[in-house]
Amino acid sequence: VNLYPKFEEITKENTYISFFGDSITTFEGCIPEGFATYYPAGDVKTKEDTWWHKTVTLTGFNLLVNNSFSGSLVSKSIDHDYYGSNEIRVKCLERDGIKPDVVVIHMGTNDFTHGMIGNTFKEKYQKMIPLKKVYIPVISM
């Protein structure tokens, strides 16, 4: 099998970024309606104070969707169905028929605090990662 690289120029004007995260990536009014939010809180008083908004500003990319839910887990939770490997939630990374060019995942902390560790967590995370088939590239943090 021969593999050949394909390069496409990424410019600020034509690159759409979506975020897929937990509470660290939320901000009231910046996530889908009905999703639980954590921020504003503490030192994060405006969306400009968030790490994800700073990422958008520094890269110059176009923010497409911030699909983040406070308390979100990679694996299914008894509390809600907004877990990372849920296909419905993965579909919410696009808007108005536009798919993101870059997806940043910031999820997993809540799984750890709920006892999901080791190979079990790895299996659940790997189940979530097939969103790479839909959205490439994916950056996991």
C-alpha positions as CSV (number, residue, x, y, z in Angstrom):
1,V,0.0,0.0,0.0
2,N,1.4,3.4,-1.0
3,L,0.2,6.4,0.9
4,Y,0.6,9.9,-0.5
5,P,0.1,13.1,1.5
6,K,-2.5,15.6,0.4
7,F,-2.1,19.2,1.5
8,E,-4.6,21.9,1.5
9,E,-3.8,25.5,2.5
10,I,-5.6,26.5,5.7
11,T,-6.3,30.1,6.0
12,K,-8.0,32.0,8.8
13,E,-10.9,33.0,6.5
14,N,-11.8,29.5,5.5
15,T,-11.2,27.4,8.6
16,Y,-14.1,26.5,10.9
17,I,-13.4,25.2,14.4
18,S,-15.8,23.4,16.8
19,F,-15.2,22.5,20.5
20,F,-16.4,19.3,22.1
21,G,-16.0,19.5,25.8
22,D,-17.0,19.4,29.4
23,S,-17.4,22.3,32.0
24,I,-14.0,23.7,31.3
25,T,-15.1,24.6,27.7
26,T,-18.5,26.1,28.6
27,F,-19.7,29.6,28.9
28,E,-23.3,30.7,29.4
29,G,-24.9,31.7,26.1
30,C,-22.1,30.1,24.0
31,I,-23.2,26.5,24.1
32,P,-26.3,24.7,22.7
33,E,-29.5,25.7,24.5
34,G,-30.4,23.4,27.4
35,F,-26.7,22.3,27.9
36,A,-25.4,22.7,31.5
37,T,-22.8,25.5,31.9
38,Y,-20.1,26.2,34.4
39,Y,-18.8,29.6,33.4
40,P,-19.0,32.5,34.2
41,A,-17.4,31.6,37.5
42,G,-14.2,32.6,39.4
43,D,-11.7,34.5,37.3
44,V,-13.6,33.7,34.1
45,K,-16.1,36.5,33.9
46,T,-16.5,36.9,30.1
47,K,-16.2,34.5,27.2
48,E,-13.0,36.3,26.2
49,D,-11.5,34.9,29.4
50,T,-12.0,31.3,28.4
51,W,-9.3,29.1,26.9
52,W,-11.4,28.1,23.9
53,H,-12.2,31.7,23.0
54,K,-8.5,32.6,23.3
55,T,-7.8,29.7,20.9
56,V,-10.2,31.1,18.4
57,T,-8.8,34.6,18.7
58,L,-5.2,33.5,18.4
59,T,-5.7,31.2,15.4
60,G,-8.1,33.5,13.7
61,F,-10.3,30.6,12.8
62,N,-14.1,30.9,12.6
63,L,-16.0,29.5,15.6
64,L,-18.6,27.2,14.3
65,V,-20.0,25.5,17.4
66,N,-19.0,25.1,21.1
67,N,-20.7,21.8,21.8
68,S,-19.8,21.6,25.5
69,F,-21.8,20.4,28.5
70,S,-20.8,20.9,32.1
71,G,-20.4,17.5,33.8
72,S,-20.1,15.7,30.5
73,L,-18.4,12.4,30.4
74,V,-16.9,10.4,27.5
75,S,-18.9,7.4,28.6
76,K,-22.6,7.2,29.2
77,S,-23.8,8.7,32.5
78,I,-26.9,7.9,34.5
79,D,-27.3,11.7,34.9
80,H,-27.8,12.7,31.3
81,D,-27.4,11.6,27.7
82,Y,-24.9,14.3,26.7
83,Y,-21.9,12.0,26.9
84,G,-19.1,12.2,24.3
85,S,-19.7,9.0,22.4
86,N,-23.3,9.9,21.8
87,E,-23.9,10.1,18.0
88,I,-26.5,12.8,18.4
89,R,-24.1,15.0,20.3
90,V,-21.4,14.4,17.7
91,K,-23.7,15.6,15.0
92,C,-24.1,18.9,16.9
93,L,-20.6,19.9,16.0
94,E,-21.8,21.3,12.7
95,R,-24.2,24.1,11.9
96,D,-26.3,25.2,8.9
97,G,-24.7,22.4,6.8
98,I,-21.2,23.5,7.5
99,K,-18.8,20.9,9.0
100,P,-15.9,22.0,11.1
101,D,-12.4,21.8,9.7
102,V,-10.9,21.3,13.2
103,V,-12.6,19.7,16.3
104,V,-10.9,20.3,19.7
105,I,-11.9,17.7,22.3
106,H,-11.5,18.6,26.0
107,M,-13.2,15.8,27.8
108,G,-12.3,13.0,30.3
109,T,-11.8,14.7,33.6
110,N,-15.3,13.9,34.8
111,D,-14.9,10.2,33.7
112,F,-11.8,10.0,36.0
113,T,-13.7,11.6,39.0
114,H,-16.5,9.0,38.4
115,G,-14.1,6.1,38.6
116,M,-13.7,5.5,34.9
117,I,-10.0,4.7,34.6
118,G,-7.5,2.6,32.8
119,N,-8.6,0.3,29.9
120,T,-12.3,0.9,30.5
121,F,-11.8,4.6,29.9
122,K,-9.5,3.9,26.9
123,E,-12.2,1.7,25.4
124,K,-14.9,4.5,25.9
125,Y,-12.6,7.2,24.5
126,Q,-11.8,5.0,21.5
127,K,-15.5,4.6,20.9
128,M,-15.9,8.4,20.8
129,I,-13.0,9.0,18.5
130,P,-14.8,7.7,15.3
131,L,-16.0,11.2,15.0
132,K,-12.7,11.5,13.2
133,K,-14.4,9.8,10.3
134,V,-16.8,12.7,10.1
135,Y,-14.6,15.6,11.2
136,I,-10.8,15.7,10.5
137,P,-8.5,16.8,12.0
138,V,-9.5,16.2,15.6
139,I,-7.3,17.6,18.4
140,S,-7.7,15.8,21.7
141,M,-6.6,17.5,24.8
